[in-house]
Amino acid sequence: MRFPRRWLLRRGKRVKANQGAAGVDKESIADFERHLKENLYKIWNRMSSGSYVPPPVRTVAIPKKTGGERMLGIPTVADRVAQMVVNLHFEPMVEPTFTKTRTGTGQINRRSKQLV
């Protein structure tokens, strides 16, 4: 996937604005920013060469209102930046194919219960 390096900086700013917890590497957004240029270069280099492999996701149990728990996956800061870049690249290409009347399955004007 080829993309300009400046996309990483823009996406990095968006990840910072969204805040969020550290992933399995325990690296916070502040830690990531201390070596911002190097971290963004590593992501860009790996994604551009096709060798990017996302790290494992940290899971945290979140209580439900109705009782019980659900698992929440927390990616690393670097992976959140990479995800934002992929989103920026592909969303404009894919989004026009989905309309308000489509469910994403090719079925028009069907409720989710009807699709199951």
Backbone as XML, in Angstrom:
<?xml version="1.0"?>
<chain id="A" units="angstrom">
  <residue number="1" name="MET">
    <atom name="N" x="0.847" y="-1.174" z="0.000"/>
    <atom name="CA" x="0.000" y="0.000" z="0.000"/>
    <atom name="C" x="0.892" y="1.237" z="0.000"/>
  </residue>
  <residue number="2" name="ARG">
    <atom name="N" x="0.738" y="2.053" z="-0.975"/>
    <atom name="CA" x="1.532" y="3.282" z="-1.067"/>
    <atom name="C" x="0.678" y="4.462" z="-0.618"/>
  </residue>
  <residue number="3" name="PHE">
    <atom name="N" x="1.283" y="5.326" z="0.192"/>
    <atom name="CA" x="0.583" y="6.518" z="0.652"/>
    <atom name="C" x="1.627" y="7.522" z="1.119"/>
  </residue>
  <residue number="4" name="PRO">
    <atom name="N" x="1.277" y="8.814" z="1.114"/>
    <atom name="CA" x="2.224" y="9.838" z="1.559"/>
    <atom name="C" x="2.479" y="9.749" z="3.060"/>
  </residue>
  <residue number="5" name="ARG">
    <atom name="N" x="3.692" y="10.035" z="3.482"/>
    <atom name="CA" x="4.037" y="9.992" z="4.907"/>
    <atom name="C" x="3.220" y="10.991" z="5.726"/>
  </residue>
  <residue number="6" name="ARG">
    <atom name="N" x="2.811" y="12.093" z="5.104"/>
    <atom name="CA" x="2.052" y="13.105" z="5.854"/>
    <atom name="C" x="0.727" y="12.552" z="6.375"/>
  </residue>
  <residue number="7" name="TRP">
    <atom name="N" x="0.197" y="11.499" z="5.719"/>
    <atom name="CA" x="-1.029" y="10.866" z="6.221"/>
    <atom name="C" x="-0.822" y="10.348" z="7.630"/>
  </residue>
  <residue number="8" name="LEU">
    <atom name="N" x="0.358" y="9.823" z="7.909"/>
    <atom name="CA" x="0.645" y="9.291" z="9.245"/>
    <atom name="C" x="0.572" y="10.384" z="10.297"/>
  </residue>
  <residue number="9" name="LEU">
    <atom name="N" x="1.116" y="11.539" z="9.984"/>
    <atom name="CA" x="1.096" y="12.631" z="10.947"/>
    <atom name="C" x="-0.346" y="13.070" z="11.214"/>
  </residue>
  <residue number="10" name="ARG">
    <atom name="N" x="-1.139" y="13.195" z="10.165"/>
    <atom name="CA" x="-2.556" y="13.568" z="10.333"/>
    <atom name="C" x="-3.307" y="12.538" z="11.170"/>
  </residue>
  <residue number="11" name="ARG">
    <atom name="N" x="-3.088" y="11.273" z="10.857"/>
    <atom name="CA" x="-3.784" y="10.205" z="11.588"/>
    <atom name="C" x="-3.287" y="10.133" z="13.025"/>
  </residue>
  <residue number="12" name="GLY">
    <atom name="N" x="-1.998" y="10.396" z="13.219"/>
    <atom name="CA" x="-1.445" y="10.416" z="14.567"/>
    <atom name="C" x="-2.106" y="11.478" z="15.422"/>
  </residue>
  <residue number="13" name="LYS">
    <atom name="N" x="-2.373" y="12.633" z="14.828"/>
    <atom name="CA" x="-3.068" y="13.707" z="15.550"/>
    <atom name="C" x="-4.490" y="13.290" z="15.915"/>
  </residue>
  <residue number="14" name="ARG">
    <atom name="N" x="-5.136" y="12.560" z="15.019"/>
    <atom name="CA" x="-6.496" y="12.102" z="15.298"/>
    <atom name="C" x="-6.508" y="11.057" z="16.420"/>
  </residue>
  <residue number="15" name="VAL">
    <atom name="N" x="-5.536" y="10.157" z="16.407"/>
    <atom name="CA" x="-5.427" y="9.157" z="17.480"/>
    <atom name="C" x="-5.204" y="9.866" z="18.810"/>
  </residue>
  <residue number="16" name="LYS">
    <atom name="N" x="-4.358" y="10.896" z="18.814"/>
    <atom name="CA" x="-4.103" y="11.650" z="20.035"/>
    <atom name="C" x="-5.393" y="12.312" z="20.525"/>
  </residue>
  <residue number="17" name="ALA">
    <atom name="N" x="-6.155" y="12.894" z="19.619"/>
    <atom name="CA" x="-7.406" y="13.554" z="19.998"/>
    <atom name="C" x="-8.412" y="12.561" z="20.587"/>
  </residue>
  <residue number="18" name="ASN">
    <atom name="N" x="-8.404" y="11.343" z="20.072"/>
    <atom name="CA" x="-9.319" y="10.310" z="20.576"/>
    <atom name="C" x="-8.880" y="9.756" z="21.927"/>
  </residue>
  <residue number="19" name="GLN">
    <atom name="N" x="-7.628" y="10.008" z="22.282"/>
    <atom name="CA" x="-6.995" y="9.520" z="23.513"/>
    <atom name="C" x="-7.028" y="7.995" z="23.538"/>
  </residue>
  <residue number="20" name="GLY">
    <atom name="N" x="-7.390" y="7.406" z="24.632"/>
    <atom name="CA" x="-7.428" y="5.958" z="24.715"/>
    <atom name="C" x="-6.277" y="5.393" z="25.524"/>
  </residue>
  <residue number="21" name="ALA">
    <atom name="N" x="-6.442" y="4.164" z="25.902"/>
    <atom name="CA" x="-5.478" y="3.471" z="26.758"/>
    <atom name="C" x="-4.354" y="2.846" z="25.930"/>
  </residue>
  <residue number="22" name="ALA">
    <atom name="N" x="-3.307" y="2.466" z="26.617"/>
    <atom name="CA" x="-2.174" y="1.784" z="25.981"/>
    <atom name="C" x="-2.560" y="0.349" z="25.639"/>
  </residue>
  <residue number="23" name="GLY">
    <atom name="N" x="-1.933" y="-0.189" z="24.615"/>
    <atom name="CA" x="-2.172" y="-1.575" z="24.207"/>
    <atom name="C" x="-1.274" y="-2.535" z="24.963"/>
  </residue>
  <residue number="24" name="VAL">
    <atom name="N" x="-1.037" y="-3.710" z="24.371"/>
    <atom name="CA" x="-0.223" y="-4.738" z="25.032"/>
    <atom name="C" x="1.213" y="-4.281" z="25.278"/>
  </residue>
  <residue number="25" name="ASP">
    <atom name="N" x="1.695" y="-3.339" z="24.482"/>
    <atom name="CA" x="3.067" y="-2.850" z="24.661"/>
    <atom name="C" x="3.189" y="-1.826" z="25.795"/>
  </residue>
  <residue number="26" name="LYS">
    <atom name="N" x="2.061" y="-1.455" z="26.374"/>
    <atom name="CA" x="1.994" y="-0.489" z="27.488"/>
    <atom name="C" x="2.522" y="0.893" z="27.103"/>
  </residue>
  <residue number="27" name="GLU">
    <atom name="N" x="2.575" y="1.182" z="25.812"/>
    <atom name="CA" x="3.048" y="2.486" z="25.343"/>
    <atom name="C" x="1.866" y="3.444" z="25.244"/>
  </residue>
  <residue number="28" name="SER">
    <atom name="N" x="1.931" y="4.527" z="26.017"/>
    <atom name="CA" x="0.866" y="5.532" z="25.992"/>
    <atom name="C" x="1.054" y="6.438" z="24.780"/>
  </residue>
  <residue number="29" name="ILE">
    <atom name="N" x="0.082" y="7.299" z="24.556"/>
    <atom name="CA" x="0.195" y="8.260" z="23.462"/>
    <atom name="C" x="1.374" y="9.204" z="23.725"/>
  </residue>
  <residue number="30" name="ALA">
    <atom name="N" x="1.558" y="9.606" z="24.985"/>
    <atom name="CA" x="2.700" y="10.476" z="25.344"/>
    <atom name="C" x="4.029" y="9.778" z="25.053"/>
  </residue>
  <residue number="31" name="ASP">
    <atom name="N" x="4.120" y="8.482" z="25.378"/>
    <atom name="CA" x="5.340" y="7.720" z="25.082"/>
    <atom name="C" x="5.577" y="7.647" z="23.575"/>
  </residue>
  <residue number="32" name="PHE">
    <atom name="N" x="4.518" y="7.391" z="22.819"/>
    <atom name="CA" x="4.600" y="7.294" z="21.365"/>
    <atom name="C" x="5.101" y="8.620" z="20.785"/>
  </residue>
  <residue number="33" name="GLU">
    <atom name="N" x="4.614" y="9.731" z="21.334"/>
    <atom name="CA" x="4.992" y="11.052" z="20.827"/>
    <atom name="C" x="6.437" y="11.414" z="21.123"/>
  </residue>
  <residue number="34" name="ARG">
    <atom name="N" x="7.015" y="10.852" z="22.170"/>
    <atom name="CA" x="8.415" y="11.159" z="22.504"/>
    <atom name="C" x="9.353" y="10.780" z="21.360"/>
  </residue>
  <residue number="35" name="HIS">
    <atom name="N" x="8.988" y="9.752" z="20.625"/>
    <atom name="CA" x="9.778" y="9.287" z="19.475"/>
    <atom name="C" x="8.890" y="9.276" z="18.228"/>
  </residue>
  <residue number="36" name="LEU">
    <atom name="N" x="8.115" y="10.342" z="18.083"/>
    <atom name="CA" x="7.088" y="10.403" z="17.036"/>
    <atom name="C" x="7.644" y="10.154" z="15.646"/>
  </residue>
  <residue number="37" name="LYS">
    <atom name="N" x="8.681" y="10.858" z="15.280"/>
    <atom name="CA" x="9.234" y="10.739" z="13.924"/>
    <atom name="C" x="9.673" y="9.305" z="13.633"/>
  </residue>
  <residue number="38" name="GLU">
    <atom name="N" x="10.379" y="8.698" z="14.571"/>
    <atom name="CA" x="10.853" y="7.324" z="14.393"/>
    <atom name="C" x="9.690" y="6.335" z="14.338"/>
  </residue>
  <residue number="39" name="ASN">
    <atom name="N" x="8.705" y="6.524" z="15.232"/>
    <atom name="CA" x="7.552" y="5.620" z="15.259"/>
    <atom name="C" x="6.739" y="5.697" z="13.970"/>
  </residue>
  <residue number="40" name="LEU">
    <atom name="N" x="6.515" y="6.933" z="13.482"/>
    <atom name="CA" x="5.750" y="7.087" z="12.238"/>
    <atom name="C" x="6.516" y="6.514" z="11.057"/>
  </residue>
  <residue number="41" name="TYR">
    <atom name="N" x="7.837" y="6.702" z="11.041"/>
    <atom name="CA" x="8.638" y="6.139" z="9.955"/>
    <atom name="C" x="8.549" y="4.611" z="9.944"/>
  </residue>
  <residue number="42" name="LYS">
    <atom name="N" x="8.617" y="3.983" z="11.126"/>
    <atom name="CA" x="8.518" y="2.518" z="11.192"/>
    <atom name="C" x="7.191" y="2.028" z="10.620"/>
  </residue>
  <residue number="43" name="ILE">
    <atom name="N" x="6.112" y="2.702" z="11.001"/>
    <atom name="CA" x="4.786" y="2.310" z="10.494"/>
    <atom name="C" x="4.744" y="2.488" z="8.980"/>
  </residue>
  <residue number="44" name="TRP">
    <atom name="N" x="5.181" y="3.664" z="8.501"/>
    <atom name="CA" x="5.148" y="3.939" z="7.067"/>
    <atom name="C" x="5.981" y="2.928" z="6.289"/>
  </residue>
  <residue number="45" name="ASN">
    <atom name="N" x="7.177" y="2.649" z="6.786"/>
    <atom name="CA" x="8.078" y="1.725" z="6.104"/>
    <atom name="C" x="7.458" y="0.326" z="6.009"/>
  </residue>
  <residue number="46" name="ARG">
    <atom name="N" x="6.922" y="-0.170" z="7.096"/>
    <atom name="CA" x="6.327" y="-1.507" z="7.116"/>
    <atom name="C" x="5.069" y="-1.584" z="6.260"/>
  </residue>
  <residue number="47" name="MET">
    <atom name="N" x="4.233" y="-0.551" z="6.340"/>
    <atom name="CA" x="3.004" y="-0.579" z="5.539"/>
    <atom name="C" x="3.319" y="-0.444" z="4.055"/>
  </residue>
  <residue number="48" name="SER">
    <atom name="N" x="4.254" y="0.431" z="3.714"/>
    <atom name="CA" x="4.612" y="0.637" z="2.305"/>
    <atom name="C" x="5.265" y="-0.583" z="1.687"/>
  </residue>
  <residue number="49" name="SER">
    <atom name="N" x="6.017" y="-1.330" z="2.495"/>
    <atom name="CA" x="6.708" y="-2.507" z="1.966"/>
    <atom name="C" x="5.837" y="-3.764" z="2.013"/>
  </residue>
  <residue number="50" name="GLY">
    <atom name="N" x="4.690" y="-3.665" z="2.677"/>
    <atom name="CA" x="3.804" y="-4.824" z="2.780"/>
    <atom name="C" x="4.178" y="-5.769" z="3.907"/>
  </residue>
  <residue number="51" name="SER">
    <atom name="N" x="5.065" y="-5.313" z="4.795"/>
    <atom name="CA" x="5.505" y="-6.202" z="5.877"/>
    <atom name="C" x="4.861" y="-5.853" z="7.230"/>
  </residue>
  <residue number="52" name="TYR">
    <atom name="N" x="3.875" y="-4.963" z="7.230"/>
    <atom name="CA" x="3.241" y="-4.580" z="8.498"/>
    <atom name="C" x="2.407" y="-5.741" z="9.033"/>
  </residue>
  <residue number="53" name="VAL">
    <atom name="N" x="2.650" y="-6.081" z="10.274"/>
    <atom name="CA" x="1.868" y="-7.108" z="10.960"/>
    <atom name="C" x="1.359" y="-6.470" z="12.246"/>
  </residue>
  <residue number="54" name="PRO">
    <atom name="N" x="0.050" y="-6.386" z="12.412"/>
    <atom name="CA" x="-0.458" y="-5.751" z="13.629"/>
    <atom name="C" x="-0.108" y="-6.569" z="14.866"/>
  </residue>
  <residue number="55" name="PRO">
    <atom name="N" x="0.239" y="-5.890" z="15.949"/>
    <atom name="CA" x="0.558" y="-6.603" z="17.184"/>
    <atom name="C" x="-0.712" y="-7.149" z="17.843"/>
  </residue>
  <residue number="56" name="PRO">
    <atom name="N" x="-0.562" y="-8.007" z="18.833"/>
    <atom name="CA" x="-1.733" y="-8.512" z="19.544"/>
    <atom name="C" x="-2.509" y="-7.356" z="20.185"/>
  </residue>
  <residue number="57" name="VAL">
    <atom name="N" x="-3.767" y="-7.604" z="20.464"/>
    <atom name="CA" x="-4.645" y="-6.605" z="21.067"/>
    <atom name="C" x="-4.832" y="-6.949" z="22.541"/>
  </residue>
  <residue number="58" name="ARG">
    <atom name="N" x="-4.732" y="-5.943" z="23.390"/>
    <atom name="CA" x="-4.987" y="-6.144" z="24.821"/>
    <atom name="C" x="-6.495" y="-6.211" z="25.030"/>
  </residue>
  <residue number="59" name="THR">
    <atom name="N" x="-6.960" y="-7.186" z="25.785"/>
    <atom name="CA" x="-8.389" y="-7.295" z="26.049"/>
    <atom name="C" x="-8.691" y="-6.916" z="27.494"/>
  </residue>
  <residue number="60" name="VAL">
    <atom name="N" x="-9.795" y="-6.216" z="27.639"/>
    <atom name="CA" x="-10.242" y="-5.762" z="28.950"/>
    <atom name="C" x="-11.719" y="-6.103" z="29.074"/>
  </residue>
  <residue number="61" name="ALA">
    <atom name="N" x="-12.121" y="-6.618" z="30.229"/>
    <atom name="CA" x="-13.529" y="-6.937" z="30.484"/>
    <atom name="C" x="-14.268" y="-5.653" z="30.867"/>
  </residue>
  <residue number="62" name="ILE">
    <atom name="N" x="-15.366" y="-5.390" z="30.162"/>
    <atom name="CA" x="-16.189" y="-4.216" z="30.413"/>
    <atom name="C" x="-17.544" y="-4.698" z="30.925"/>
  </residue>
  <residue number="63" name="PRO">
    <atom name="N" x="-18.025" y="-4.183" z="32.062"/>
    <atom name="CA" x="-19.327" y="-4.626" z="32.571"/>
    <atom name="C" x="-20.474" y="-4.134" z="31.680"/>
  </residue>
  <residue number="64" name="LYS">
    <atom name="N" x="-21.471" y="-4.983" z="31.497"/>
    <atom name="CA" x="-22.675" y="-4.616" z="30.748"/>
    <atom name="C" x="-23.715" y="-4.061" z="31.711"/>
  </residue>
  <residue number="65" name="LYS">
    <atom name="N" x="-24.615" y="-3.225" z="31.224"/>
    <atom name="CA" x="-25.691" y="-2.684" z="32.051"/>
    <atom name="C" x="-26.625" y="-3.788" z="32.522"/>
  </residue>
  <residue number="66" name="THR">
    <atom name="N" x="-26.794" y="-4.788" z="31.676"/>
    <atom name="CA" x="-27.723" y="-5.877" z="31.980"/>
    <atom name="C" x="-27.068" y="-6.988" z="32.784"/>
  </residue>
  <residue number="67" name="GLY">
    <atom name="N" x="-25.852" y="-6.773" z="33.223"/>
    <atom name="CA" x="-25.107" y="-7.796" z="33.953"/>
    <atom name="C" x="-24.152" y="-8.524" z="33.031"/>
  </residue>
  <residue number="68" name="GLY">
    <atom name="N" x="-23.190" y="-9.159" z="33.585"/>
    <atom name="CA" x="-22.191" y="-9.861" z="32.787"/>
    <atom name="C" x="-21.123" y="-8.903" z="32.282"/>
  </residue>
  <residue number="69" name="GLU">
    <atom name="N" x="-20.312" y="-9.388" z="31.390"/>
    <atom name="CA" x="-19.215" y="-8.595" z="30.837"/>
    <atom name="C" x="-19.104" y="-8.829" z="29.341"/>
  </residue>
  <residue number="70" name="ARG">
    <atom name="N" x="-18.443" y="-7.882" z="28.680"/>
    <atom name="CA" x="-18.060" y="-8.078" z="27.289"/>
    <atom name="C" x="-16.589" y="-7.726" z="27.194"/>
  </residue>
  <residue number="71" name="MET">
    <atom name="N" x="-15.921" y="-8.323" z="26.250"/>
    <atom name="CA" x="-14.492" y="-8.084" z="26.088"/>
    <atom name="C" x="-14.280" y="-6.931" z="25.102"/>
  </residue>
  <residue number="72" name="LEU">
    <atom name="N" x="-13.389" y="-6.038" z="25.462"/>
    <atom name="CA" x="-13.041" y="-4.902" z="24.624"/>
    <atom name="C" x="-11.586" y="-5.060" z="24.212"/>
  </residue>
  <residue number="73" name="GLY">
    <atom name="N" x="-11.308" y="-4.969" z="22.916"/>
    <atom name="CA" x="-9.946" y="-5.065" z="22.414"/>
    <atom name="C" x="-9.313" y="-3.688" z="22.312"/>
  </residue>
  <residue number="74" name="ILE">
    <atom name="N" x="-8.114" y="-3.535" z="22.860"/>
    <atom name="CA" x="-7.413" y="-2.252" z="22.824"/>
    <atom name="C" x="-6.121" y="-2.427" z="22.027"/>
  </residue>
  <residue number="75" name="PRO">
    <atom name="N" x="-6.081" y="-1.872" z="20.804"/>
    <atom name="CA" x="-4.858" y="-1.976" z="19.998"/>
    <atom name="C" x="-3.778" y="-1.037" z="20.516"/>
  </residue>
  <residue number="76" name="THR">
    <atom name="N" x="-2.555" y="-1.244" z="20.083"/>
    <atom name="CA" x="-1.458" y="-0.345" z="20.449"/>
    <atom name="C" x="-1.672" y="1.005" z="19.764"/>
  </residue>
  <residue number="77" name="VAL">
    <atom name="N" x="-0.989" y="2.026" z="20.252"/>
    <atom name="CA" x="-1.093" y="3.355" z="19.645"/>
    <atom name="C" x="-0.640" y="3.289" z="18.190"/>
  </residue>
  <residue number="78" name="ALA">
    <atom name="N" x="0.463" y="2.603" z="17.938"/>
    <atom name="CA" x="0.976" y="2.484" z="16.568"/>
    <atom name="C" x="-0.043" y="1.807" z="15.661"/>
  </residue>
  <residue number="79" name="ASP">
    <atom name="N" x="-0.707" y="0.788" z="16.158"/>
    <atom name="CA" x="-1.702" y="0.095" z="15.342"/>
    <atom name="C" x="-2.917" y="0.978" z="15.094"/>
  </residue>
  <residue number="80" name="ARG">
    <atom name="N" x="-3.291" y="1.811" z="16.057"/>
    <atom name="CA" x="-4.409" y="2.739" z="15.834"/>
    <atom name="C" x="-4.075" y="3.731" z="14.726"/>
  </residue>
  <residue number="81" name="VAL">
    <atom name="N" x="-2.813" y="4.191" z="14.694"/>
    <atom name="CA" x="-2.386" y="5.094" z="13.626"/>
    <atom name="C" x="-2.470" y="4.357" z="12.286"/>
  </residue>
  <residue number="82" name="ALA">
    <atom name="N" x="-1.969" y="3.135" z="12.236"/>
    <atom name="CA" x="-2.007" y="2.338" z="11.002"/>
    <atom name="C" x="-3.448" y="2.108" z="10.542"/>
  </residue>
  <residue number="83" name="GLN">
    <atom name="N" x="-4.341" y="1.813" z="11.484"/>
    <atom name="CA" x="-5.750" y="1.603" z="11.139"/>
    <atom name="C" x="-6.371" y="2.864" z="10.551"/>
  </residue>
  <residue number="84" name="MET">
    <atom name="N" x="-6.010" y="4.016" z="11.109"/>
    <atom name="CA" x="-6.535" y="5.283" z="10.596"/>
    <atom name="C" x="-6.060" y="5.540" z="9.165"/>
  </residue>
  <residue number="85" name="VAL">
    <atom name="N" x="-4.799" y="5.198" z="8.879"/>
    <atom name="CA" x="-4.263" y="5.383" z="7.529"/>
    <atom name="C" x="-5.011" y="4.491" z="6.542"/>
  </residue>
  <residue number="86" name="VAL">
    <atom name="N" x="-5.232" y="3.246" z="6.914"/>
    <atom name="CA" x="-5.961" y="2.324" z="6.044"/>
    <atom name="C" x="-7.374" y="2.847" z="5.816"/>
  </residue>
  <residue number="87" name="ASN">
    <atom name="N" x="-7.996" y="3.340" z="6.873"/>
    <atom name="CA" x="-9.337" y="3.902" z="6.752"/>
    <atom name="C" x="-9.343" y="5.086" z="5.798"/>
  </residue>
  <residue number="88" name="LEU">
    <atom name="N" x="-8.379" y="5.985" z="5.941"/>
    <atom name="CA" x="-8.280" y="7.159" z="5.074"/>
    <atom name="C" x="-8.100" y="6.751" z="3.616"/>
  </residue>
  <residue number="89" name="HIS">
    <atom name="N" x="-7.357" y="5.678" z="3.393"/>
    <atom name="CA" x="-7.072" y="5.216" z="2.034"/>
    <atom name="C" x="-8.277" y="4.533" z="1.382"/>
  </residue>
  <residue number="90" name="PHE">
    <atom name="N" x="-8.923" y="3.630" z="2.120"/>
    <atom name="CA" x="-9.962" y="2.805" z="1.512"/>
    <atom name="C" x="-11.390" y="3.330" z="1.633"/>
  </residue>
  <residue number="91" name="GLU">
    <atom name="N" x="-11.679" y="4.085" z="2.668"/>
    <atom name="CA" x="-13.057" y="4.535" z="2.860"/>
    <atom name="C" x="-13.631" y="5.291" z="1.663"/>
  </residue>
  <residue number="92" name="PRO">
    <atom name="N" x="-12.889" y="6.238" z="1.060"/>
    <atom name="CA" x="-13.450" y="6.942" z="-0.097"/>
    <atom name="C" x="-13.762" y="6.010" z="-1.280"/>
  </residue>
  <residue number="93" name="MET">
    <atom name="N" x="-13.041" y="4.910" z="-1.389"/>
    <atom name="CA" x="-13.286" y="3.969" z="-2.490"/>
    <atom name="C" x="-14.498" y="3.078" z="-2.214"/>
  </residue>
  <residue number="94" name="VAL">
    <atom name="N" x="-14.705" y="2.733" z="-0.961"/>
    <atom name="CA" x="-15.731" y="1.759" z="-0.593"/>
    <atom name="C" x="-17.058" y="2.424" z="-0.249"/>
  </residue>
  <residue number="95" name="GLU">
    <atom name="N" x="-16.998" y="3.563" z="0.402"/>
    <atom name="CA" x="-18.200" y="4.214" z="0.919"/>
    <atom name="C" x="-19.290" y="4.462" z="-0.138"/>
  </residue>
  <residue number="96" name="PRO">
    <atom name="N" x="-18.946" y="4.886" z="-1.358"/>
    <atom name="CA" x="-20.006" y="5.124" z="-2.348"/>
    <atom name="C" x="-20.825" y="3.874" z="-2.704"/>
  </residue>
  <residue number="97" name="THR">
    <atom name="N" x="-20.271" y="2.689" z="-2.456"/>
    <atom name="CA" x="-21.017" y="1.477" z="-2.793"/>
    <atom name="C" x="-22.108" y="1.164" z="-1.780"/>
  </residue>
  <residue number="98" name="PHE">
    <atom name="N" x="-22.042" y="1.805" z="-0.612"/>
    <atom name="CA" x="-23.057" y="1.592" z="0.416"/>
    <atom name="C" x="-23.978" y="2.803" z="0.449"/>
  </residue>
  <residue number="99" name="THR">
    <atom name="N" x="-25.257" y="2.582" z="0.374"/>
    <atom name="CA" x="-26.219" y="3.673" z="0.435"/>
    <atom name="C" x="-27.065" y="3.506" z="1.681"/>
  </residue>
  <residue number="100" name="LYS">
    <atom name="N" x="-27.925" y="4.466" z="1.929"/>
    <atom name="CA" x="-28.788" y="4.389" z="3.107"/>
    <atom name="C" x="-29.745" y="3.210" z="3.029"/>
  </residue>
  <residue number="101" name="THR">
    <atom name="N" x="-30.040" y="2.749" z="1.826"/>
    <atom name="CA" x="-30.987" y="1.644" z="1.688"/>
    <atom name="C" x="-30.312" y="0.286" z="1.658"/>
  </residue>
  <residue number="102" name="ARG">
    <atom name="N" x="-29.010" y="0.259" z="1.573"/>
    <atom name="CA" x="-28.297" y="-1.020" z="1.525"/>
    <atom name="C" x="-27.779" y="-1.410" z="2.900"/>
  </residue>
  <residue number="103" name="THR">
    <atom name="N" x="-27.754" y="-2.678" z="3.155"/>
    <atom name="CA" x="-27.282" y="-3.191" z="4.436"/>
    <atom name="C" x="-25.835" y="-3.649" z="4.372"/>
  </residue>
  <residue number="104" name="GLY">
    <atom name="N" x="-25.235" y="-3.610" z="3.206"/>
    <atom name="CA" x="-23.868" y="-4.087" z="3.058"/>
    <atom name="C" x="-23.834" y="-5.531" z="2.592"/>
  </residue>
  <residue number="105" name="THR">
    <atom name="N" x="-24.993" y="-6.150" z="2.461"/>
    <atom name="CA" x="-25.049" y="-7.544" z="2.035"/>
    <atom name="C" x="-25.649" y="-7.684" z="0.642"/>
  </residue>
  <residue number="106" name="GLY">
    <atom name="N" x="-25.949" y="-6.557" z="0.022"/>
    <atom name="CA" x="-26.564" y="-6.611" z="-1.299"/>
    <atom name="C" x="-28.083" y="-6.654" z="-1.238"/>
  </residue>
  <residue number="107" name="GLN">
    <atom name="N" x="-28.633" y="-6.706" z="-0.050"/>
    <atom name="CA" x="-30.077" y="-6.728" z="0.111"/>
    <atom name="C" x="-30.575" y="-5.295" z="0.283"/>
  </residue>
  <residue number="108" name="ILE">
    <atom name="N" x="-31.568" y="-4.924" z="-0.484"/>
    <atom name="CA" x="-32.095" y="-3.568" z="-0.422"/>
    <atom name="C" x="-33.354" y="-3.541" z="0.441"/>
  </residue>
  <residue number="109" name="ASN">
    <atom name="N" x="-33.440" y="-2.507" z="1.300"/>
    <atom name="CA" x="-34.614" y="-2.268" z="2.145"/>
    <atom name="C" x="-35.032" y="-3.492" z="2.965"/>
  </residue>
  <residue number="110" name="ARG">
    <atom name="N" x="-34.090" y="-4.148" z="3.576"/>
    <atom name="CA" x="-34.393" y="-5.276" z="4.447"/>
    <atom name="C" x="-33.941" y="-4.958" z="5.844"/>
  </residue>
  <residue number="111" name="ARG">
    <atom name="N" x="-34.700" y="-5.356" z="6.808"/>
    <atom name="CA" x="-34.288" y="-5.188" z="8.194"/>
    <atom name="C" x="-33.288" y="-6.295" z="8.549"/>
  </residue>
  <residue number="112" name="SER">
    <atom name="N" x="-32.494" y="-6.041" z="9.584"/>
    <atom name="CA" x="-31.481" y="-7.025" z="9.966"/>
    <atom name="C" x="-32.123" y="-8.352" z="10.331"/>
  </residue>
  <residue number="113" name="LYS">
    <atom name="N" x="-33.294" y="-8.358" z="10.952"/>
    <atom name="CA" x="-33.961" y="-9.604" z="11.312"/>
    <atom name="C" x="-34.376" y="-10.377" z="10.057"/>
  </residue>
  <residue number="114" name="GLN">
    <atom name="N" x="-34.738" y="-9.651" z="9.009"/>
    <atom name="CA" x="-35.111" y="-10.313" z="7.770"/>
    <atom name="C" x="-33.908" y="-10.961" z="7.087"/>
  </residue>
  <residue number="115" name="LEU">
    <atom name="N" x="-32.735" y="-10.401" z="7.297"/>
    <atom name="CA" x="-31.542" y="-10.927" z="6.656"/>
    <atom name="C" x="-31.070" y="-12.224" z="7.303"/>
  </residue>
  <residue number="116" name="VAL">
    <atom name="N" x="-31.374" y="-12.389" z="8.586"/>
    <atom name="CA" x="-30.952" y="-13.588" z="9.311"/>
    <atom name="C" x="-31.912" y="-14.671" z="8.992"/>
  </residue>
</chain>
